[in-house]
Amino acid sequence: MKTEISKTRVCPLCGKSYTERPALSRRDNETLICPDCGTREALESIGVADAEQDKILHTIHRFSADLQPE
Ligand SMILES: [Zn+2]
């Protein structure tokens, strides 16, 4: 098992601080954003509406909550 040092970063898109592995923004390919915004950008790029993005993120959080206690 690999140990990762978790570092707190602040997402420039939503302003949330997070410790998960950052995602690379598709918009400029250099900005590091939080995993949620990474998911949103990916969903947006395939034409998923905002309301639907929220539902999908909610589902992801429900499942990942079991794996990563906060
Ligand atoms: Zn974000």
N, CA, C, O and the ligand as a Tripos MOL2 file, in Angstrom:
@<TRIPOS>MOLECULE
protein
  281   279    71     0     0
PROTEIN
NO_CHARGES

@<TRIPOS>ATOM
      1 N           0.8450   -1.2010    0.0000 N.3       1 MET1
      2 CA          0.0000    0.0000    0.0000 C.3       1 MET1
      3 C           0.8810    1.2530    0.0000 C.2       1 MET1
      4 O           1.8570    1.3360    0.7450 O.2       1 MET1
      5 N           0.5340    2.1980   -0.8210 N.am      2 LYS2
      6 CA          1.3280    3.4130   -0.9280 C.3       2 LYS2
      7 C           0.7810    4.4950   -0.0090 C.2       2 LYS2
      8 O          -0.4240    4.7410    0.0420 O.2       2 LYS2
      9 N           1.6830    5.1260    0.7060 N.am      3 THR3
     10 CA          1.2490    6.1960    1.5890 C.3       3 THR3
     11 C           1.3960    7.5350    0.8760 C.2       3 THR3
     12 O           2.4760    7.8830    0.3980 O.2       3 THR3
     13 N           0.3220    8.2640    0.8130 N.am      4 GLU4
     14 CA          0.3870    9.5790    0.1850 C.3       4 GLU4
     15 C           0.2770   10.6570    1.2430 C.2       4 GLU4
     16 O          -0.5620   10.5870    2.1410 O.2       4 GLU4
     17 N           1.1250   11.6380    1.1250 N.am      5 ILE5
     18 CA          1.0390   12.7550    2.0610 C.3       5 ILE5
     19 C          -0.1540   13.5900    1.6250 C.2       5 ILE5
     20 O          -0.1980   14.0790    0.4960 O.2       5 ILE5
     21 N          -1.1080   13.7490    2.5090 N.am      6 SER6
     22 CA         -2.2490   14.5490    2.0930 C.3       6 SER6
     23 C          -2.0180   16.0060    2.4530 C.2       6 SER6
     24 O          -1.7590   16.3680    3.6010 O.2       6 SER6
     25 N          -2.1220   16.8000    1.4410 N.am      7 LYS7
     26 CA         -1.8390   18.2170    1.5530 C.3       7 LYS7
     27 C          -3.1570   18.9360    1.2740 C.2       7 LYS7
     28 O          -3.9130   18.5570    0.3790 O.2       7 LYS7
     29 N          -3.4080   19.9650    2.0470 N.am      8 THR8
     30 CA         -4.6470   20.6850    1.8100 C.3       8 THR8
     31 C          -4.4460   21.7130    0.7060 C.2       8 THR8
     32 O          -3.5200   22.5220    0.7540 O.2       8 THR8
     33 N          -5.3180   21.6700   -0.2770 N.am      9 ARG9
     34 CA         -5.2710   22.6370   -1.3790 C.3       9 ARG9
     35 C          -6.6070   23.3440   -1.4280 C.2       9 ARG9
     36 O          -7.6080   22.8430   -0.9150 O.2       9 ARG9
     37 N          -6.6180   24.5080   -2.0470 N.am     10 VAL10
     38 CA         -7.8750   25.2210   -2.2070 C.3      10 VAL10
     39 C          -8.2140   25.2360   -3.6900 C.2      10 VAL10
     40 O          -7.4010   25.6330   -4.5250 O.2      10 VAL10
     41 N          -9.4030   24.8050   -3.9960 N.am     11 CYS11
     42 CA         -9.8270   24.7690   -5.3920 C.3      11 CYS11
     43 C         -10.1210   26.1900   -5.8860 C.2      11 CYS11
     44 O         -10.9000   26.9100   -5.2610 O.2      11 CYS11
     45 N          -9.5080   26.5980   -6.9950 N.am     12 PRO12
     46 CA         -9.7370   27.9560   -7.5040 C.3      12 PRO12
     47 C         -11.1290   28.1400   -8.1170 C.2      12 PRO12
     48 O         -11.5820   29.2680   -8.3120 O.2      12 PRO12
     49 N         -11.7930   27.0410   -8.4140 N.am     13 LEU13
     50 CA        -13.1100   27.1600   -9.0320 C.3      13 LEU13
     51 C         -14.2250   27.3230   -8.0210 C.2      13 LEU13
     52 O         -15.0750   28.2010   -8.1660 O.2      13 LEU13
     53 N         -14.2300   26.4750   -6.9850 N.am     14 CYS14
     54 CA        -15.3300   26.5440   -6.0240 C.3      14 CYS14
     55 C         -14.8810   27.0770   -4.6670 C.2      14 CYS14
     56 O         -15.7140   27.3240   -3.7960 O.2      14 CYS14
     57 N         -13.5610   27.2590   -4.4760 N.am     15 GLY15
     58 CA        -13.0640   27.8250   -3.2270 C.3      15 GLY15
     59 C         -13.0310   26.8650   -2.0570 C.2      15 GLY15
     60 O         -12.7450   27.2600   -0.9260 O.2      15 GLY15
     61 N         -13.3240   25.6060   -2.3300 N.am     16 LYS16
     62 CA        -13.3500   24.5980   -1.2810 C.3      16 LYS16
     63 C         -11.9390   24.0920   -1.0050 C.2      16 LYS16
     64 O         -11.1460   23.9410   -1.9340 O.2      16 LYS16
     65 N         -11.6110   23.8250    0.2750 N.am     17 SER17
     66 CA        -10.3110   23.2080    0.5270 C.3      17 SER17
     67 C         -10.5210   21.7050    0.5330 C.2      17 SER17
     68 O         -11.5430   21.2050    1.0020 O.2      17 SER17
     69 N          -9.5420   21.0000    0.0080 N.am     18 TYR18
     70 CA         -9.6770   19.5540   -0.1300 C.3      18 TYR18
     71 C          -8.3170   18.9040    0.0410 C.2      18 TYR18
     72 O          -7.2820   19.5480   -0.1300 O.2      18 TYR18
     73 N          -8.3270   17.6170    0.3820 N.am     19 THR19
     74 CA         -7.0660   16.9010    0.5700 C.3      19 THR19
     75 C          -6.9360   15.7400   -0.4090 C.2      19 THR19
     76 O          -5.9130   15.0560   -0.4370 O.2      19 THR19
     77 N          -7.9740   15.5210   -1.2090 N.am     20 GLU20
     78 CA         -7.9140   14.4460   -2.1910 C.3      20 GLU20
     79 C          -6.9300   14.8030   -3.2990 C.2      20 GLU20
     80 O          -6.4730   15.9420   -3.3960 O.2      20 GLU20
     81 N          -6.6160   13.8330   -4.1180 N.am     21 ARG21
     82 CA         -5.7260   14.0940   -5.2390 C.3      21 ARG21
     83 C          -6.4110   15.0830   -6.1810 C.2      21 ARG21
     84 O          -7.5690   14.8840   -6.5500 O.2      21 ARG21
     85 N          -5.7120   16.1400   -6.5700 N.am     22 PRO22
     86 CA         -6.3550   17.1320   -7.4250 C.3      22 PRO22
     87 C          -6.5850   16.6320   -8.8490 C.2      22 PRO22
     88 O          -5.9380   15.6920   -9.3120 O.2      22 PRO22
     89 N          -7.5140   17.2790   -9.5190 N.am     23 ALA23
     90 CA         -7.7810   16.9780  -10.9220 C.3      23 ALA23
     91 C          -7.2220   18.1370  -11.7410 C.2      23 ALA23
     92 O          -7.1140   19.2630  -11.2550 O.2      23 ALA23
     93 N          -6.8770   17.8500  -12.9680 N.am     24 LEU24
     94 CA         -6.3510   18.8790  -13.8490 C.3      24 LEU24
     95 C          -7.5240   19.4620  -14.6390 C.2      24 LEU24
     96 O          -8.2960   18.7350  -15.2640 O.2      24 LEU24
     97 N          -7.6350   20.7850  -14.5960 N.am     25 SER25
     98 CA         -8.7380   21.4050  -15.3200 C.3      25 SER25
     99 C          -8.6160   21.1710  -16.8180 C.2      25 SER25
    100 O          -7.5370   21.3030  -17.3960 O.2      25 SER25
    101 N          -9.7310   20.8240  -17.4310 N.am     26 ARG26
    102 CA         -9.7300   20.6140  -18.8760 C.3      26 ARG26
    103 C          -9.6760   21.9340  -19.6210 C.2      26 ARG26
    104 O          -9.3600   21.9810  -20.8100 O.2      26 ARG26
    105 N          -9.9890   23.0130  -18.8990 N.am     27 ARG27
    106 CA        -10.0550   24.3040  -19.5800 C.3      27 ARG27
    107 C          -8.7030   24.8120  -20.0250 C.2      27 ARG27
    108 O          -8.5600   25.3390  -21.1280 O.2      27 ARG27
    109 N          -7.6710   24.6460  -19.1340 N.am     28 ASP28
    110 CA         -6.3520   25.1340  -19.5390 C.3      28 ASP28
    111 C          -5.2650   24.0750  -19.3950 C.2      28 ASP28
    112 O          -4.1040   24.3120  -19.7290 O.2      28 ASP28
    113 N          -5.6580   22.8960  -18.8900 N.am     29 ASN29
    114 CA         -4.6970   21.8110  -18.7230 C.3      29 ASN29
    115 C          -3.5480   22.1340  -17.7800 C.2      29 ASN29
    116 O          -2.5090   21.4760  -17.8400 O.2      29 ASN29
    117 N          -3.7020   23.1170  -16.9210 N.am     30 GLU30
    118 CA         -2.6480   23.3600  -15.9330 C.3      30 GLU30
    119 C          -3.1590   23.6980  -14.5460 C.2      30 GLU30
    120 O          -2.4320   23.5440  -13.5650 O.2      30 GLU30
    121 N          -4.4020   24.1580  -14.4480 N.am     31 THR31
    122 CA         -4.9520   24.4970  -13.1450 C.3      31 THR31
    123 C          -5.3570   23.2260  -12.4100 C.2      31 THR31
    124 O          -6.0180   22.3540  -12.9750 O.2      31 THR31
    125 N          -4.9540   23.1270  -11.1470 N.am     32 LEU32
    126 CA         -5.3610   21.9840  -10.3460 C.3      32 LEU32
    127 C          -6.6440   22.3360   -9.6130 C.2      32 LEU32
    128 O          -6.7180   23.3470   -8.9140 O.2      32 LEU32
    129 N          -7.6290   21.5120   -9.7780 N.am     33 ILE33
    130 CA         -8.9360   21.7590   -9.1760 C.3      33 ILE33
    131 C          -9.3340   20.5700   -8.3170 C.2      33 ILE33
    132 O          -8.7030   19.5140   -8.3780 O.2      33 ILE33
    133 N         -10.3840   20.7410   -7.5130 N.am     34 CYS34
    134 CA        -10.7900   19.6400   -6.6430 C.3      34 CYS34
    135 C         -11.4510   18.5300   -7.4740 C.2      34 CYS34
    136 O         -11.9120   18.7750   -8.5890 O.2      34 CYS34
    137 N         -11.4930   17.3220   -6.9270 N.am     35 PRO35
    138 CA        -12.0750   16.2070   -7.6820 C.3      35 PRO35
    139 C         -13.5230   16.4700   -8.1200 C.2      35 PRO35
    140 O         -13.9460   16.0190   -9.1840 O.2      35 PRO35
    141 N         -14.2760   17.2020   -7.2890 N.am     36 ASP36
    142 CA        -15.6620   17.5030   -7.6460 C.3      36 ASP36
    143 C         -15.7340   18.3600   -8.9020 C.2      36 ASP36
    144 O         -16.5240   18.0890   -9.8070 O.2      36 ASP36
    145 N         -14.9000   19.3980   -8.9480 N.am     37 CYS37
    146 CA        -14.9030   20.2670  -10.1180 C.3      37 CYS37
    147 C         -14.3730   19.5070  -11.3310 C.2      37 CYS37
    148 O         -14.8190   19.7370  -12.4550 O.2      37 CYS37
    149 N         -13.4250   18.6050  -11.1030 N.am     38 GLY38
    150 CA        -12.9130   17.7750  -12.1950 C.3      38 GLY38
    151 C         -14.0340   16.9290  -12.7740 C.2      38 GLY38
    152 O         -14.1590   16.7840  -13.9900 O.2      38 GLY38
    153 N         -14.8510   16.3710  -11.8790 N.am     39 THR39
    154 CA        -15.9800   15.5650  -12.3180 C.3      39 THR39
    155 C         -16.9830   16.4380  -13.0680 C.2      39 THR39
    156 O         -17.5110   16.0430  -14.1070 O.2      39 THR39
    157 N         -17.2380   17.6310  -12.5290 N.am     40 ARG40
    158 CA        -18.1740   18.5500  -13.1860 C.3      40 ARG40
    159 C         -17.7270   18.9250  -14.5920 C.2      40 ARG40
    160 O         -18.5260   18.9490  -15.5280 O.2      40 ARG40
    161 N         -16.4370   19.2170  -14.7210 N.am     41 GLU41
    162 CA        -15.9310   19.5860  -16.0480 C.3      41 GLU41
    163 C         -16.0590   18.4270  -17.0210 C.2      41 GLU41
    164 O         -16.3940   18.6100  -18.1910 O.2      41 GLU41
    165 N         -15.7850   17.2320  -16.5160 N.am     42 ALA42
    166 CA        -15.8890   16.0590  -17.3810 C.3      42 ALA42
    167 C         -17.3370   15.8500  -17.8200 C.2      42 ALA42
    168 O         -17.6090   15.5490  -18.9820 O.2      42 ALA42
    169 N         -18.2630   16.0140  -16.8690 N.am     43 LEU43
    170 CA        -19.6750   15.8240  -17.1780 C.3      43 LEU43
    171 C         -20.1670   16.9160  -18.1320 C.2      43 LEU43
    172 O         -20.9280   16.6640  -19.0660 O.2      43 LEU43
    173 N         -19.7030   18.1350  -17.8580 N.am     44 GLU44
    174 CA        -20.0890   19.2650  -18.6920 C.3      44 GLU44
    175 C         -19.6220   19.0560  -20.1310 C.2      44 GLU44
    176 O         -20.3240   19.3940  -21.0840 O.2      44 GLU44
    177 N         -18.4130   18.4880  -20.2680 N.am     45 SER45
    178 CA        -17.8490   18.2940  -21.5980 C.3      45 SER45
    179 C         -18.6410   17.2820  -22.4230 C.2      45 SER45
    180 O         -18.5700   17.2760  -23.6520 O.2      45 SER45
    181 N         -19.3970   16.4260  -21.7310 N.am     46 ILE46
    182 CA        -20.2310   15.4860  -22.4850 C.3      46 ILE46
    183 C         -21.6830   15.9270  -22.4880 C.2      46 ILE46
    184 O         -22.5770   15.1580  -22.8430 O.2      46 ILE46
    185 N         -21.9130   17.1920  -22.0840 N.am     47 GLY47
    186 CA        -23.2520   17.7680  -22.2090 C.3      47 GLY47
    187 C         -24.2280   17.4540  -21.0970 C.2      47 GLY47
    188 O         -25.4410   17.5020  -21.3060 O.2      47 GLY47
    189 N         -23.7150   17.1290  -19.9000 N.am     48 VAL48
    190 CA        -24.5980   16.8560  -18.7690 C.3      48 VAL48
    191 C         -25.0080   18.1860  -18.1130 C.2      48 VAL48
    192 O         -24.1540   19.0200  -17.8130 O.2      48 VAL48
    193 N         -26.2940   18.3760  -17.8970 N.am     49 ALA49
    194 CA        -26.8080   19.6160  -17.3030 C.3      49 ALA49
    195 C         -26.4210   19.7330  -15.8290 C.2      49 ALA49
    196 O         -26.1590   18.7320  -15.1620 O.2      49 ALA49
    197 N         -26.3890   20.9850  -15.3250 N.am     50 ASP50
    198 CA        -26.0100   21.2540  -13.9350 C.3      50 ASP50
    199 C         -26.7520   20.4010  -12.9070 C.2      50 ASP50
    200 O         -26.1420   19.8230  -12.0080 O.2      50 ASP50
    201 N         -28.0620   20.3330  -13.0530 N.am     51 ALA51
    202 CA        -28.8670   19.5850  -12.0880 C.3      51 ALA51
    203 C         -28.4590   18.1150  -12.0680 C.2      51 ALA51
    204 O         -28.4120   17.4750  -11.0170 O.2      51 ALA51
    205 N         -28.1700   17.6060  -13.2470 N.am     52 GLU52
    206 CA        -27.7590   16.2130  -13.3680 C.3      52 GLU52
    207 C         -26.3610   16.0060  -12.7760 C.2      52 GLU52
    208 O         -26.0810   14.9690  -12.1750 O.2      52 GLU52
    209 N         -25.4840   17.0090  -12.9540 N.am     53 GLN53
    210 CA        -24.1320   16.9450  -12.3790 C.3      53 GLN53
    211 C         -24.2270   16.8390  -10.8550 C.2      53 GLN53
    212 O         -23.5010   16.0630  -10.2330 O.2      53 GLN53
    213 N         -25.1320   17.6300  -10.2580 N.am     54 ASP54
    214 CA        -25.3100   17.5920   -8.8080 C.3      54 ASP54
    215 C         -25.7150   16.2110   -8.3320 C.2      54 ASP54
    216 O         -25.2090   15.7120   -7.3270 O.2      54 ASP54
    217 N         -26.6360   15.5980   -9.0670 N.am     55 LYS55
    218 CA        -27.1130   14.2660   -8.6910 C.3      55 LYS55
    219 C         -25.9790   13.2540   -8.7490 C.2      55 LYS55
    220 O         -25.8360   12.4080   -7.8670 O.2      55 LYS55
    221 N         -25.1790   13.3550   -9.7970 N.am     56 ILE56
    222 CA        -24.0670   12.4190   -9.9690 C.3      56 ILE56
    223 C         -23.0350   12.6110   -8.8580 C.2      56 ILE56
    224 O         -22.5360   11.6380   -8.2930 O.2      56 ILE56
    225 N         -22.7150   13.8750   -8.5460 N.am     57 LEU57
    226 CA        -21.7470   14.1430   -7.4710 C.3      57 LEU57
    227 C         -22.2650   13.6390   -6.1330 C.2      57 LEU57
    228 O         -21.5120   13.0990   -5.3220 O.2      57 LEU57
    229 N         -23.5610   13.8230   -5.9160 N.am     58 HIS58
    230 CA        -24.1760   13.3620   -4.6800 C.3      58 HIS58
    231 C         -24.0000   11.8470   -4.5520 C.2      58 HIS58
    232 O         -23.6920   11.3310   -3.4770 O.2      58 HIS58
    233 N         -24.2000   11.1590   -5.6540 N.am     59 THR59
    234 CA        -24.0530    9.7030   -5.6600 C.3      59 THR59
    235 C         -22.6070    9.3100   -5.3910 C.2      59 THR59
    236 O         -22.3450    8.3800   -4.6290 O.2      59 THR59
    237 N         -21.6690   10.0190   -6.0160 N.am     60 ILE60
    238 CA        -20.2470    9.7260   -5.8060 C.3      60 ILE60
    239 C         -19.8930    9.9190   -4.3370 C.2      60 ILE60
    240 O         -19.1960    9.0930   -3.7480 O.2      60 ILE60
    241 N         -20.3760   11.0180   -3.7440 N.am     61 HIS61
    242 CA        -20.0650   11.2950   -2.3410 C.3      61 HIS61
    243 C         -20.6270   10.2270   -1.4160 C.2      61 HIS61
    244 O         -19.9990    9.8500   -0.4260 O.2      61 HIS61
    245 N         -21.8090    9.7510   -1.7490 N.am     62 ARG62
    246 CA        -22.4320    8.7430   -0.9030 C.3      62 ARG62
    247 C         -21.5940    7.4770   -0.8760 C.2      62 ARG62
    248 O         -21.4530    6.8310    0.1620 O.2      62 ARG62
    249 N         -21.0360    7.1270   -2.0390 N.am     63 PHE63
    250 CA        -20.2250    5.9150   -2.0860 C.3      63 PHE63
    251 C         -18.8420    6.1320   -1.5120 C.2      63 PHE63
    252 O         -18.3180    5.2470   -0.8350 O.2      63 PHE63
    253 N         -18.2280    7.2900   -1.7610 N.am     64 SER64
    254 CA        -16.8730    7.5000   -1.2790 C.3      64 SER64
    255 C         -16.8340    7.7680    0.2160 C.2      64 SER64
    256 O         -15.7840    7.6140    0.8400 O.2      64 SER64
    257 N         -17.9610    8.1680    0.8070 N.am     65 ALA65
    258 CA        -18.0100    8.4160    2.2440 C.3      65 ALA65
    259 C         -17.6670    7.1470    3.0220 C.2      65 ALA65
    260 O         -17.1080    7.2150    4.1160 O.2      65 ALA65
    261 N         -17.9990    6.0080    2.4590 N.am     66 ASP66
    262 CA        -17.6840    4.7410    3.1130 C.3      66 ASP66
    263 C         -16.1900    4.4750    3.1100 C.2      66 ASP66
    264 O         -15.6650    3.8310    4.0190 O.2      66 ASP66
    265 N         -15.5100    4.9680    2.0900 N.am     67 LEU67
    266 CA        -14.0920    4.6840    1.9400 C.3      67 LEU67
    267 C         -13.2010    5.7070    2.6350 C.2      67 LEU67
    268 O         -12.1310    5.3770    3.1480 O.2      67 LEU67
    269 N         -13.6680    6.9630    2.6410 N.am     68 GLN68
    270 CA        -12.8280    8.0090    3.2200 C.3      68 GLN68
    271 C         -13.5840    8.7440    4.3180 C.2      68 GLN68
    272 O         -14.2800    9.7230    4.0470 O.2      68 GLN68
    273 N         -13.4530    8.2800    5.5450 N.am     69 PRO69
    274 CA        -14.1530    8.9830    6.6300 C.3      69 PRO69
    275 C         -13.5970   10.3960    6.7970 C.2      69 PRO69
    276 O         -12.3900   10.6130    6.6900 O.2      69 PRO69
    277 N         -14.4750   11.3390    7.0570 N.am     70 GLU70
    278 CA        -14.0110   12.7240    7.2010 C.3      70 GLU70
    279 C         -13.9180   13.0930    8.6730 C.2      70 GLU70
    280 O         -13.5460   14.2180    9.0060 O.2      70 GLU70
    281 ZN        -13.7540   22.7660   -6.8150 Zn       71 ZN71
@<TRIPOS>BOND
     1     1     2 1
     2     2     3 1
     3     3     4 2
     4     3     5 am
     5     5     6 1
     6     6     7 1
     7     7     8 2
     8     7     9 am
     9     9    10 1
    10    10    11 1
    11    11    12 2
    12    11    13 am
    13    13    14 1
    14    14    15 1
    15    15    16 2
    16    15    17 am
    17    17    18 1
    18    18    19 1
    19    19    20 2
    20    19    21 am
    21    21    22 1
    22    22    23 1
    23    23    24 2
    24    23    25 am
    25    25    26 1
    26    26    27 1
    27    27    28 2
    28    27    29 am
    29    29    30 1
    30    30    31 1
    31    31    32 2
    32    31    33 am
    33    33    34 1
    34    34    35 1
    35    35    36 2
    36    35    37 am
    37    37    38 1
    38    38    39 1
    39    39    40 2
    40    39    41 am
    41    41    42 1
    42    42    43 1
    43    43    44 2
    44    43    45 am
    45    45    46 1
    46    46    47 1
    47    47    48 2
    48    47    49 am
    49    49    50 1
    50    50    51 1
    51    51    52 2
    52    51    53 am
    53    53    54 1
    54    54    55 1
    55    55    56 2
    56    55    57 am
    57    57    58 1
    58    58    59 1
    59    59    60 2
    60    59    61 am
    61    61    62 1
    62    62    63 1
    63    63    64 2
    64    63    65 am
    65    65    66 1
    66    66    67 1
    67    67    68 2
    68    67    69 am
    69    69    70 1
    70    70    71 1
    71    71    72 2
    72    71    73 am
    73    73    74 1
    74    74    75 1
    75    75    76 2
    76    75    77 am
    77    77    78 1
    78    78    79 1
    79    79    80 2
    80    79    81 am
    81    81    82 1
    82    82    83 1
    83    83    84 2
    84    83    85 am
    85    85    86 1
    86    86    87 1
    87    87    88 2
    88    87    89 am
    89    89    90 1
    90    90    91 1
    91    91    92 2
    92    91    93 am
    93    93    94 1
    94    94    95 1
    95    95    96 2
    96    95    97 am
    97    97    98 1
    98    98    99 1
    99    99   100 2
   100    99   101 am
   101   101   102 1
   102   102   103 1
   103   103   104 2
   104   103   105 am
   105   105   106 1
   106   106   107 1
   107   107   108 2
   108   107   109 am
   109   109   110 1
   110   110   111 1
   111   111   112 2
   112   111   113 am
   113   113   114 1
   114   114   115 1
   115   115   116 2
   116   115   117 am
   117   117   118 1
   118   118   119 1
   119   119   120 2
   120   119   121 am
   121   121   122 1
   122   122   123 1
   123   123   124 2
   124   123   125 am
   125   125   126 1
   126   126   127 1
   127   127   128 2
   128   127   129 am
   129   129   130 1
   130   130   131 1
   131   131   132 2
   132   131   133 am
   133   133   134 1
   134   134   135 1
   135   135   136 2
   136   135   137 am
   137   137   138 1
   138   138   139 1
   139   139   140 2
   140   139   141 am
   141   141   142 1
   142   142   143 1
   143   143   144 2
   144   143   145 am
   145   145   146 1
   146   146   147 1
   147   147   148 2
   148   147   149 am
   149   149   150 1
   150   150   151 1
   151   151   152 2
   152   151   153 am
   153   153   154 1
   154   154   155 1
   155   155   156 2
   156   155   157 am
   157   157   158 1
   158   158   159 1
   159   159   160 2
   160   159   161 am
   161   161   162 1
   162   162   163 1
   163   163   164 2
   164   163   165 am
   165   165   166 1
   166   166   167 1
   167   167   168 2
   168   167   169 am
   169   169   170 1
   170   170   171 1
   171   171   172 2
   172   171   173 am
   173   173   174 1
   174   174   175 1
   175   175   176 2
   176   175   177 am
   177   177   178 1
   178   178   179 1
   179   179   180 2
   180   179   181 am
   181   181   182 1
   182   182   183 1
   183   183   184 2
   184   183   185 am
   185   185   186 1
   186   186   187 1
   187   187   188 2
   188   187   189 am
   189   189   190 1
   190   190   191 1
   191   191   192 2
   192   191   193 am
   193   193   194 1
   194   194   195 1
   195   195   196 2
   196   195   197 am
   197   197   198 1
   198   198   199 1
   199   199   200 2
   200   199   201 am
   201   201   202 1
   202   202   203 1
   203   203   204 2
   204   203   205 am
   205   205   206 1
   206   206   207 1
   207   207   208 2
   208   207   209 am
   209   209   210 1
   210   210   211 1
   211   211   212 2
   212   211   213 am
   213   213   214 1
   214   214   215 1
   215   215   216 2
   216   215   217 am
   217   217   218 1
   218   218   219 1
   219   219   220 2
   220   219   221 am
   221   221   222 1
   222   222   223 1
   223   223   224 2
   224   223   225 am
   225   225   226 1
   226   226   227 1
   227   227   228 2
   228   227   229 am
   229   229   230 1
   230   230   231 1
   231   231   232 2
   232   231   233 am
   233   233   234 1
   234   234   235 1
   235   235   236 2
   236   235   237 am
   237   237   238 1
   238   238   239 1
   239   239   240 2
   240   239   241 am
   241   241   242 1
   242   242   243 1
   243   243   244 2
   244   243   245 am
   245   245   246 1
   246   246   247 1
   247   247   248 2
   248   247   249 am
   249   249   250 1
   250   250   251 1
   251   251   252 2
   252   251   253 am
   253   253   254 1
   254   254   255 1
   255   255   256 2
   256   255   257 am
   257   257   258 1
   258   258   259 1
   259   259   260 2
   260   259   261 am
   261   261   262 1
   262   262   263 1
   263   263   264 2
   264   263   265 am
   265   265   266 1
   266   266   267 1
   267   267   268 2
   268   267   269 am
   269   269   270 1
   270   270   271 1
   271   271   272 2
   272   271   273 am
   273   273   274 1
   274   274   275 1
   275   275   276 2
   276   275   277 am
   277   277   278 1
   278   278   279 1
   279   279   280 2
@<TRIPOS>SUBSTRUCTURE
     1 MET1         2 RESIDUE 1 A MET
     2 LYS2         6 RESIDUE 1 A LYS
     3 THR3        10 RESIDUE 1 A THR
     4 GLU4        14 RESIDUE 1 A GLU
     5 ILE5        18 RESIDUE 1 A ILE
     6 SER6        22 RESIDUE 1 A SER
     7 LYS7        26 RESIDUE 1 A LYS
     8 THR8        30 RESIDUE 1 A THR
     9 ARG9        34 RESIDUE 1 A ARG
    10 VAL10       38 RESIDUE 1 A VAL
    11 CYS11       42 RESIDUE 1 A CYS
    12 PRO12       46 RESIDUE 1 A PRO
    13 LEU13       50 RESIDUE 1 A LEU
    14 CYS14       54 RESIDUE 1 A CYS
    15 GLY15       58 RESIDUE 1 A GLY
    16 LYS16       62 RESIDUE 1 A LYS
    17 SER17       66 RESIDUE 1 A SER
    18 TYR18       70 RESIDUE 1 A TYR
    19 THR19       74 RESIDUE 1 A THR
    20 GLU20       78 RESIDUE 1 A GLU
    21 ARG21       82 RESIDUE 1 A ARG
    22 PRO22       86 RESIDUE 1 A PRO
    23 ALA23       90 RESIDUE 1 A ALA
    24 LEU24       94 RESIDUE 1 A LEU
    25 SER25       98 RESIDUE 1 A SER
    26 ARG26      102 RESIDUE 1 A ARG
    27 ARG27      106 RESIDUE 1 A ARG
    28 ASP28      110 RESIDUE 1 A ASP
    29 ASN29      114 RESIDUE 1 A ASN
    30 GLU30      118 RESIDUE 1 A GLU
    31 THR31      122 RESIDUE 1 A THR
    32 LEU32      126 RESIDUE 1 A LEU
    33 ILE33      130 RESIDUE 1 A ILE
    34 CYS34      134 RESIDUE 1 A CYS
    35 PRO35      138 RESIDUE 1 A PRO
    36 ASP36      142 RESIDUE 1 A ASP
    37 CYS37      146 RESIDUE 1 A CYS
    38 GLY38      150 RESIDUE 1 A GLY
    39 THR39      154 RESIDUE 1 A THR
    40 ARG40      158 RESIDUE 1 A ARG
    41 GLU41      162 RESIDUE 1 A GLU
    42 ALA42      166 RESIDUE 1 A ALA
    43 LEU43      170 RESIDUE 1 A LEU
    44 GLU44      174 RESIDUE 1 A GLU
    45 SER45      178 RESIDUE 1 A SER
    46 ILE46      182 RESIDUE 1 A ILE
    47 GLY47      186 RESIDUE 1 A GLY
    48 VAL48      190 RESIDUE 1 A VAL
    49 ALA49      194 RESIDUE 1 A ALA
    50 ASP50      198 RESIDUE 1 A ASP
    51 ALA51      202 RESIDUE 1 A ALA
    52 GLU52      206 RESIDUE 1 A GLU
    53 GLN53      210 RESIDUE 1 A GLN
    54 ASP54      214 RESIDUE 1 A ASP
    55 LYS55      218 RESIDUE 1 A LYS
    56 ILE56      222 RESIDUE 1 A ILE
    57 LEU57      226 RESIDUE 1 A LEU
    58 HIS58      230 RESIDUE 1 A HIS
    59 THR59      234 RESIDUE 1 A THR
    60 ILE60      238 RESIDUE 1 A ILE
    61 HIS61      242 RESIDUE 1 A HIS
    62 ARG62      246 RESIDUE 1 A ARG
    63 PHE63      250 RESIDUE 1 A PHE
    64 SER64      254 RESIDUE 1 A SER
    65 ALA65      258 RESIDUE 1 A ALA
    66 ASP66      262 RESIDUE 1 A ASP
    67 LEU67      266 RESIDUE 1 A LEU
    68 GLN68      270 RESIDUE 1 A GLN
    69 PRO69      274 RESIDUE 1 A PRO
    70 GLU70      278 RESIDUE 1 A GLU
    71 ZN71       281 GROUP 0 **** ****
